[in-house]
Structure formats: C-alpha cells, structure tokens
C-alpha cells in the first residue's frame, strides 16, 4: 500500500478528531471507545493508534484545535492597533474572544464536552484541564494589568491582582452560565456591556474627571 502524503495524513487526523468530537458529545468521553471513534470516521483502530497514543491524547488534540490563548488575542489586537494601551488591548481581546465563541460552533461544542460530557477517566482529568486553561488566561491577564498599572492607567485603589480576579471571575461566570445552554442567550451580546463596564471602572481617573465628581 502506498504511503500516505503529509496532507492525507493530516486529513485523516482531522477526520478522527471530528469523529471523536461527535461521539464524545453524544455519549460522553468515558463511555466512548476508540473503536467507536474509528467506526464513526470509517476507519480502523489502527488508524487511531497511528495518530494518537490513547484517548487522552486524542482528547487533548481535540481541545487544542479550538484553544484560544488570551495572549494570542492580545497580540492580534496590538498588531492592528499599534498605539493601543494595555488596558484597551485587554478590553478588545475579551470582546474578540467572546465573538469567536459565538461564531465558532466547534469551540462551543468542544468546551461543552470538557465541562459537561467529560468524566475523570484514565489519564483524562477534566478539572485539571479546565484549571490549566483558566491559569493560562489569568497569568496573561495579570501581566497586562501589571503593565496597565505601570502605564498609570489602572485605578489608584486597584491592584493588578484584584483587577485580574475581578475580570476573570466575571468572564468565567459568564462563560459557564452560557455553556450550560448556549441557545438561551448570546454570550457576545451579554458580555460586551459587562466587559466595557468593568474595564471602564478599572481606568484611572484623570484630574479633570476627579474634579467633576
């Protein structure tokens, strides 16, 4: 049999991940076997093991396809808005992230699987995976809020640590309420005023603004 090209191998890997996503959503992660995933993709278990070590490896690859590191969102904003402040970059990156969740069904489905359809199983620890994503976001938020303080943009009575906790708690609460039933409301429409209001409250008041109080 002829050896597959890199493009064919990549297409096979994507088809297996598509099948895994479908089966995990339908049956849950623990109750889905690699045999079921292979059949769903119209392939053999050998094809699965060629691309993935085990179900945990496949599950992490499925997550990676939709992963949106907060730092990447900020980098995109700063590449377009060269003079943007760090606090404004945070605001725009948050809105960009909400919009992508809204517009990408795969991101919505995969995170729903992680939160609601994934049990502790073998080398899969959904709580640890969720915490890893949250920690990555928190670390990036903190670094940019620290820069905001150094830029004298952050409110005088607000530390970067507290600002990070406020923003992440709001985003996390919004996300988990939405992911329970994404059709109930638009995470973008509800999130925009919340993000704008909270970032606005974090801004340091100018002398003129303080005089008007």
Secondary structure, 3 states (H helix, E strand, C coil): CCCCCHHHHHHHHHHHHHHHHHHHHHHCCCCCCHHHHHHHHCCCHHHHHHHCCCHHHHHHHHHHHHCCCHHHHHHHHHHHCCCCCHHHHHHHHHHHHHHHHHHCHHHHHHHHHHHHCCCCECCECHHHHHHHHHHHHHHHHHHHHHHHHHCCCECCCCCHHHHHHHHHHHHHHHHHHHHHCCCCCCHHHHHHHHHHHHHHHHECCCHHHHHCC
